[in-house]
Amino acid sequence: MDAEDFIELPNSWLGHDRAERPMTDQDNLLDMRQRPDEEIETRIRALKAVDFDLAYLALLTREGIKPLSRWEKAVDDRVLDALKAMGLCIERIRRKVRSGKTFDETIFSRSAAHLAIYGEHFRNRPVDKSAETVRIEGFLFGYPPCCISQYVKQAYAPNEFPMQPQSILFHLNCKGCVITPSLIGHYERVHRIVQLI
């Protein structure tokens, strides 16, 4: 697979890895009401041992902040079991790159309907960066509609959004977005949980 075959926000563009976001003293204080139960914490630890972003995506999805998430790297049965144990529906979707090579994505959601919609649009189809693809993926991944539209018009358009909160998102905030600021607290809470577990 070639890097240009995927649409993703590179960590280098963000300035640092999501897992490496600096922790503050406030971050270390995790309200007991925010902590997942022991079973979920065990699953998050298992996923975090594979990749921080995988654990972070799984908890964002379990919490309903993201309707659906996609993992493009290979996963084994332990990862699939951990996702299922978190109450997530999972499916592997076969995709193609321009060269004709195929690969599997793992998608997960609290809703089987979201998996079905994703599968209908993307199963056995080539990866592309069309406006239609960006809109469907953006909707399913829970991105604000204004941010999706801006990305379709001009990917990576400059904005005034602070870099630190942007670094924990999976979408690029559009200039003047009124939705993303209301999501930041939810993303920060889940990010903090995954960091502290």
N, C-alpha and C positions, 0 to 999 in steps of 0.2 A: 504494500500500500504506500502511496505517496502522500506527503503532507498536504499537498494542494487538493487532495481528494476529499478533505473534510472541512467543515465550517466549524471553527472553534475559536475561542478567545484565548490566545496563547498566554501562558504565565509570564513570559518575558514582557509582553505588552502591559500586563498588570503591574509589573514592577517587583513582584515576589509571588511565591507559591502560596496558595490559600492556607495550607497547613502551617506556614511560617509567619502568618500574621502576628504581629507583636501582641502579647497578652498584657493587660493592665491589671492593677490590683483589683479593680472592680470585676474584671473577667473571672478572677479566681473565686469569687463568691457566687456560688451557684445555689440558688434557692431550691430547697428540697422539693418544692412543688414542680420545679422545672425538670427534675431528674426523671429519666425513664426508669421503668422497673428493672430489676436485676436481669431478667431474661433478655430484655432489649439491650441493656448495657453490654451483656456478653456478646450479643450479635454485632453490636457496633464495634466492639474491640476486635472481633474476628475480621470484620470488613476493613477496619482501620489498619490492621496488620498487612493487608493487601495493598491498600492505597487510601490515604486520607480522604481524597475527593469521592471515592466510592462510598465510604461510610457517611460522609456529609450529604451526598445526593440521596442515599437511602433514607436517612433520617428526615431530610427536607420533604421527601415524598411520603414517608409514613405519617408525618405531621400534617400533610395536605397542603403544604406551601407550594410544592410543585405537583401538578397533576400526574406527570409522567417523567421519568428520567431514562437516559440512555447511557450505557457503558460500552465503549468501543473496543476495549481491550479484552483479551481472552479471560475467561473465568472458569473455575472448576466447580465441582459439585458442592464443595464447602461454601463457596460464595452463594450459589443458588439456594442452598439450604438456609443460610443466614438470612437472605432476603425473604424467603418464604416464612421463616420463623418471625420476621418482623411484621407479618400480615400483608405482605406485598404479593401481588400477582406478577408473575414473570414470564417472559417469552424470549426466545432467541429468534432473531430475524436475519435471514441471509440477505446480504447486499452485494453489490458489484462496484468495482472502481472502473475508471475509463479504460484501463488496460485489459479488462475482462476478468481479472482475478476476483474471487469471491471471499467474503469474510462474514463472520457472525457478529451482530450487535446483541447485547442483552438489554432489554427494556423492562422496566418495572413500574408498577402503579398500584394504588389502592383499588383501582377500577379496571375490571376486565374490558370494559367498553373502550377505555383509552388505548389499551393494547390492541384491540381489534381495529380501531381507527388507524393507528400507526401502521399496523400490518397491512391493511388494505392499500395504503398509500405507498409503502416502501418495500414490502417483501419482494425479493428477487429483482429489485430494480436498481439501476445505477445511482450512485451517490451524485448529487448535483447541487448547484448553488442557485437554482432558479428562484424567482420571486415566490412562486407557488410553494416550493419546498420550504423556504424560509418562513412563510406565513403559517403553513401547517405545523412545522416543527415548533415555531414560536408559540402558537396556541397551545399545543399539547404540553410543552415544557413550562407553561405558566408565565410567559414573558408578557409584559404590558403591551397592548396593541400599538401604542404610539412608538414604542421602542422597536417593535417589529417593522412598522412602516418606515421608520428612519433607516433601519438597517437595509431594507430593500432599496431605498432611494440612494443611500450612501453608507456603505459599511464602514465602521470605525470612524464615523464623523466625530469631530471634536465636540466636547461638552464641558460644562463647568462642574460636573459632579466630582466630589472629592475622591481621590484615588483609593484611600483605605476602605471605605464602604464598597466601592466598585470592585475591589479585589475579592470580595466574598460572594459576588453574584456570578451567575452563569450567563447573563446577558449583558450587552453593552447598553447602558442607560442613554436615552436620547436627551438632547438639550431641552431643558424646561419640563421634564417629565414630572407629573404630579402623582403617579402611581408608585414608582420605585421608592421614593422616600418613605412611603407607608409600609413597604415590605422590609426595609432594612432592619428594623428591630427584630422581626421574626427570623431573618437570616442570621443576624448576630447571635440571637439566643441559641439557635441550633448549632451554629459554628462553635460557640463557646462550649456547649455540651460535648460535642465530638472532641474538641481539644482537651477537655478535662477528663474524659473517660479513658 
